[in-house]
Amino acid sequence: MENITNGPASTSRKAKSSELFLLLFSGVAAFLTYFCMYAFRKPFAAASFSDISGWEFILDYKTALIISQVLGYAFSKIIGIKVVSELRPLQRGRLLILLVLASHLALVAFALIPAPYNVAMLFLNGFPLGMVWGLVFSYLEGRRLTEALGAILCVSLIVSSGAVKAVAAYLMLEWNVSELWMPAAVGILFLPGLLLSTFSLSRIPQPSQADIRARKQRVPMTTEMRWNFVGETNLGLLALIMTYVFLTAFRDFTDNFAAELWQALGHDEAPHIFLTSTLPVALVVLGSLALLIFVRNNYRALQLNQLLVAAGGAACIASTLAFEAGIISGAAWMIAINIGLYIGYVPFNCLLFERLVACTKSLGNAGFVIYLADSSGYIGSIGVMLYKTFAQPDLNWLEFTLQFSYVTGFVCILLMLFSLLFFHRLRRKQSSRSGLATSPA
């Protein structure tokens, strides 16, 4: 009996139990950390700031706030290309907490400094938060369970913004918190959860030898290593980044102006709509991404990720056509375009680049590629808002979103087809070189 208990079956059960515990513990810790971060980033988007006086510039006050914060975010992403890719494990937790606390101080200053001079505080709020994603994902990458962990983390991308905006709207409607103090108040509510979840993240063990064999060792990158990676992936990586620029800009626009879009669709008096509309999106996207967990071959998984992004673009086009034809309601359209958007957007934030790094010969980590794409994406987001303000000032939020969904959808389809072809050719070239290297003289 003792031999049976300690045999191979028992060892296998223990290993599976250990993996399940790691998945749940790590996934929940990562989800809650990034979820709580959004309480310091997105609550201000729930307010319209229509009563702010003293702002006489060509930009409206809320657009100026969004551009200010996104500028801070973009600068942070540019710096993060180096900082996150070079960061060592022991430095992550402390830096993460310091960055979020700095962003909250900026929200307090936003409430204390008279409008419109407080616009600059949103820059100081966005700047430290731009590195949080890379810090959180660095705990999860390079593992056999990275897809599952990444999928759990990415759900926070979908539901957290809506959840904190719902809390923000509730504080303003039920507790009469002013629009200027509301962002700092929301941050205070989520601060204990952030501290606890960050501490939990720091307890996650490093990748095992089995993880390293399956996904390649992830190491801090030098400048030479970063250039080697870019040189190996070149045009394929460029196509991926350009796709991500459009997805980021579309996601930022629909997220930042969600209040205006729901108002245009007749749902302006229901704070819960911010959260309830994201739940079906999270379920569909999580279900789609979960299928990739079972694909062991890194190159096949990379191809499936690219096809998933193209499918997301097609969903944006199809749902917008259905809405304009009167086939679906405005609420159904908002849910549908967000499903298409996040099916395309989410893979870039962990799954697609995780597999891309595993496929390449260059040593490195996914954080570098994510921040290379992110820095470009947020610059594109600023460009779209400036384009809307100066080139399309008479186009309302809803009409602009309809046009933008078509453009983003076609970009996703065309550039993903190009990147699929590029990496297919690169794979064949690498295979032929490998064959030549191992063939007898």
N, C-alpha and C positions, 0 to 999 in steps of 0.2 A: 504493500500500500504506500509506503514512504517513497519507494522508487518511482511509482506512478505520479505521485504528487509533485515530485521534483524533476519529472521528465520533460521532454521537448514541448509537449502540449501545454504544460503549466508555464514554461518559460515564454512560449508564444502568447499565452493569455496575459501574462504580466507585461510583456512588451506592448501589446495592443492597449491595455489599460493605461500604461504610462503615456503612450502617444495620445490617447483620448484626453487624458488629464492635461497634457501639454497643450493640446488644441484648444480646449475650453478655457483654461487659465490664461494662456497667451492671447487668444482671440478676444476674450472679454476685456482683458486689461488694455489691449490696443484700441478696441472699439470705444471704451469709456474715455480713454485719454484724448482721442481725437474728437469725440463727441463733446466733451467738456471744453476743448479748445474753441469750438465754434461759438460758445457762449461769450467769448471775448472778441470774436470776429464779425458775426453776422447779425446780432440783434438790432442794430441801428437801421437795417434795411426794412424792418417792419414799420418804421415811421415814415411819414411823407415830408415832414419839415416844411409844410406849406405856409406856416405862420411865422417863419423866420424873416425878420426885417433887416435891412441894412446890406442886403446882398444885391448889388446892381450890376454884376458882371454878366457876360453873355451866357455863361453856364448857369443852370439853375442850381440851387444850394445842394440838393441831394446828389445830383450828378457830380458836383465838385467834391463832395465827401467820398463818393465811390471811387473817383479817379485818384484822389489823394491816398486812399487806403490801398488801392491796387498798385499804385506806384511804389508804395512801401513794400508791398508783397513782391513785386517784380524785382526790385533791387535786392531784396532778401534772397530770392531764387538765384539771381546771378552770383551773389556771394556764396550761396549754398553749393554751387557747382564745385567749388574748391573745399569749403568747410565740411560739408556733409560727406563728400567722397573720401576725405582724409581723416575723419573723426574716429577716435578709438573708443571701444566699448565702455570703458569706465567713465568717460566724459559725458555720456549722453543724458542720463537722468537729471543731473544737476543743471546742465545747460537748458534742458527743456523747461524746467520749473522757472528758472530765471527769465527766460524769454517770455513766458506767459505772464508773469508778474509785471514785467516791464510794459507789456501791452495793456494791462489793466490800469497801470498808472496813467497811461496816455488817455484812457477812457475817463478817468477821474478829472484829468486836466481838460478834456473836451467839455465836460459839464461846467467846470469852473471858469474857463476862459470865455468871454462874451463872443457870441456869433456876430459876424462870420469869421472872426480871427481864429476860431477853434478848428477850422478846416485842416490846418497843418497837423493837428493831433491825430487825425485818422491815418496820416502817413506814419507817424510814430507808433501807432497801434498795429498797422499791417506789417511793418518792417520786421519786428521780432517773430511774428507768427508764421512768416513764410518758411521757416526752417523746421517747423514742428512735424510736418508729414515725413520728411526725410529721417528725422530722429526716431519717430515711432516705427517706420517701416524697417529701419536698420536692425531692429530687434527681431524681425520676422524673416528677412530674406535668407536665401541660401539653404533652405530646408526642404525636405520632402513634403512637408505640410504647408509650404508657403502659399500655395493656391488657396487652400482652405482658410488659412489665417488672413491672407490678403482679401479674400471675399468677405470675411467677417468685418475686417477693417473698413473695406470700401462701402459697406452698408451705412457706416457713419457719414460718409460723403453725401449720401442720399437723404437720410432722415434727420441728421443733426441740424442742418440749416432751417428746415421747416419747423423742427421742434423748438429751437431757441427763438425763432420769430413768433411762434405761438405763445411762448412764455412772455416775450417782450410785449406782444399785443395785449395779453391778459393784464400785465402790470400797468399798462397805460389805460386800459378800459375799466378795470375793476379796482385798482389801487391808486389811480390818478397820478402815477409817476410821470413826470414830464418827459418829453421826447429827448431832452438833452441829458437827463440823469438816468434814463432807462438803460442804456448800454452798460454803464458801470454797475447798476443794480443787478442786472442779469448775470454779469461776471461774478459778483459776490456769491450769488446762489450756487454757482457751479464750481467755485474754487475748492471746497473740501473734496469733492469727487475727483477733481483733477490731481490733487496731491496724492490721494490714495491710489488711484489707478497708475500714476507714474511710478510710485514706489513698487507696485505690483509688477510693472514692466521690467524694473531693474532686477527682479528675482528670476527672470526667464533664463534658463541655461543656454550656453553657446551651442551652435550646431554640432551634431555628433559626426563621427567619422562616416557613418552611413549617409548622412546628409551631404557631406563634402563630396563623397563618391558620386552621388546622384546629381548634384547641382553645381559642383565646382566650389573651391574655397573662395570666400569673399574677403578681400584684403583692402586696407586703406590704399588709395591710388595716388601715385606721383603724377607730376605734369606729363612726363614721358608716357606713362601708362594711359592717361586720358587721350593723348594724341594718337597712340597706337589703336585704341578702340575706335576713334572717329575715322581713322584711315582705313580700318578694316571694313566698317559698315557704311561709310560715306553716303552715297545717294539713297540707299535704302533707309538709313537713319534720317536723312533730310526729309524724305516723304512721310515718315512717321511723325516727325516733329511738326511739319506743316499741317498735317491732319489734326494733331493735338492743339495747334494754335487756334484753328477754327472751332474745335469742340470746347476749348476753354473759354473762348470769347462768347460763344453761344450759351454755355452753361452759366458764366458770370452774368451775362445780360439778363437771362430769364430768372436768375436767382436774385440779383440785386433789385430788379424791378418787378418781382413777383406780386407785391402789393398792388402796383398799378395794373398789372395784367389781370389779376383776379377782380379788381374793381371794374375794369372794362368788360369783363365777362359776367358781371352782376353778382359777385360774391365778396363784397367789400365789408360786410358786417358780421363775418364769421371767422374769428381768429383760428379756430380749429382746422380750417381748410388748409393752412400751411402744413400741418402735420398729416392729416388724414389723406391728403392727395399724394403724399410721398410713400405711404405704406405699400400700396400695390406696386409702385415702381421698385421699391426695395426687394419685394418678394420675387418679381419677375427677373430682375437683374441678378439677384443672388442665385436663383435657380439656374439661370443660363451659365453663370460663371462656375457654379459647382460642378458642372459636367467636365470641366477642364482638369479637375483634380485627378481624374482617373487616367489621364493621358501621361504616360511616363516618358515618352520620347520628346525631348525638348524642342526639336525642330517641328514636329507635328503639332505640338501645343502652340508654338509661335504662329504657325499657319492658321490654326483655328482661332487664335486671338485676332489675327488680321481679318479673317472672314467675319468674325463677330462684330468688329468695328464697322465693316461695310454693311452688315445687316442692320446695325443701329442707324446708319445714314439712310438706308432704304425705308426704315420705319418712320423717320422724321418726315420724309417726303410723302409717304402714303397717308399718314395721319393728317397732315396739313391739307392734302388734297381732299380727304374725306370731310374735314371740318368746313372747308370753303364750299363744298358741294352740299352741305347741310345734312350729311349722313350721320355725323356724331355731334354731340353737344360740346360747348366750350370747355366744360370740366373734363369730359372724356378726352378732348384734344390735348389739354394741358398734361394729363396723365400720360397719354400716348407719346407725345413728343419728348417727355422726360424719360420714358422708358427707352426710346430710341437714342436719346442723348447720352444717358448713363450707360447703356450697353456699349456705346462707342467710347465714352470718356473713361469709365472705370478701369478697363484693362490696362490703359497707359500708366495708371498710378501704381501699379505693382505687377500684375500678372504678365503683361506683354513684355515689359522690359526685364522682368525677372528671367523669363525664358530666353530672351535675346542675349543676355549676358551669359547664360548657361550654354548657348550655342556657339559663342565666339571663342576664338583661340586666345584672345587678350584677357589677361587677369584684371580683375576690378570688382566693382559692386554696382548694383542697380540704382543706388542713390545718385550716382553721378549722372546716369542717363535721365532719370526722372527729373533732376534739377536742370539739366540742359534743356529738356522739353518744357518744363514749368516756367523757366525764365522767359522763353520765347512766347509761351502761351499767354502770360499776363501782360506782356508788351502788346500782343495782339488784342487783348481785351480792352486795353486803354485806347488803342487805335479805333476799335469799333465804336466805343462811346463817343469819341471825338468826331468820328464820321457821322454818327446819328445826330449829334448836336449841330454840326456846321454844314454838312452836305444834305441832310434830310430833316431839317428842323420842323417841317410841317407834317411829317409822317408820325402818326400816333404810335404808342408803344405796341399795340396789338398788330397793326399793319406791318411795322418794322420786324416784329418777331416772325410773322408769317413768311416774309421774304427771306429772312435770315435762316429759317429752317430749311428752305429749299437749297440755298447756297451750301450750308453745312452738310446736308445730305449728299449732294453730288460730289463735294470735295472728298468726303469719307469713302465713297465708292471708288472714285477714280484713283486717288492716291494709294488706297489699300491694294488695288489691283496692281499698281506699279511696284509697290514694295514687295508684294508676293512674288512677282516675276524677278525682281532684283535678288532677293534672298534665295530663290530657287537656283538662279544662275551661280550665285556665290557658293551655295552648297555643292553644286556639281563641280565647280572649279576646285574647291577644297578637297573633294573626294578624289578627283583625278590626280591632284598633286600628292595626296596621301598614298594612292595606288602606285605612283611612280617611285615614291620614296621607299616603299617596301618591296618593290619588284627586284628580282636578282639582276646583277649587272650583266 
